[in-house]
Amino acid sequence: MRDAEAIYRTPLGAAGGLAVTGCGRQHARRAVTNRKLPSFAVVLVERGQGWLETAATGRMSLTGPSLFWLFPNRVHSYAPDEDGWDERWALFEGSFTRDFVRLRIIAERNPVVALHHLDEVVRLFGKLNADLLDDTNLGQASAALMLHRIVITAARQASGAADRRQERRDMADIVETLRRRATQPLDLAAFAAEHGMSPATLRRRFTLETGLPPKAFQLRARMDHAKQLLATTDEKIETVAAMIGLDDPFYFSRVFHEREGCSPREFRARYPRV
């Protein structure tokens, strides 16, 4: 890398989900010390080594290829060693970042991701840079899409997904099994034993795969089935409750209202049968 490059953009007013507000690349030789940013940032270290320090992690050594996440309004410092490092970076903001954090796709306590497939990430950063240079509504929207892909690609590499395809296929089968059995009572210990693992291991792996623990996933599947029944049949509310595995129609109505913001009858009125 030669001279430093940087692009900054004001996000579109309507781009509330995810917006890239800047990106760049450089061969860095200087330290960044005690800095706060108003937005999220991702820094890709293609080659070189150095360190990163935050309040959540303390000082960590860092060797490329890797990337790290920086969180808004958090003091951080980082620096390459005396030889410098080749870096690319992007600034981003928007409501999608809350989902990234909630689902632990990016984590303040584990900000560094060692990369096993650098070319894929470099290609995404290059496309993001070209999109931001375009400086059109479409270019900004495409840059946001590239940033989203960077987040997902890094998360997959962090979880070792590329090297554990069979494990993920097995977990996907378990998720699908629970989805099919969602209307039946769930004995978590028996369900875990059926798949050769402890309840704690099943809960951890299931949550990593879906973002929800098994019982919460089951309840969501039940409510989704209830919405299908309400919209496509004339069954009574208590019958719908029983069909999704809930014997108490009042409990069903309360849970449905808490999740959907309306009663089952109001939902049915919004989506009349054709």
Order of alpha helices (4+ residues) and beta strands (2+ residues): beta-beta-beta-beta-beta-beta-beta-beta-beta-alpha-beta-alpha-alpha-alpha-alpha-alpha-alpha-alpha-alpha-alpha
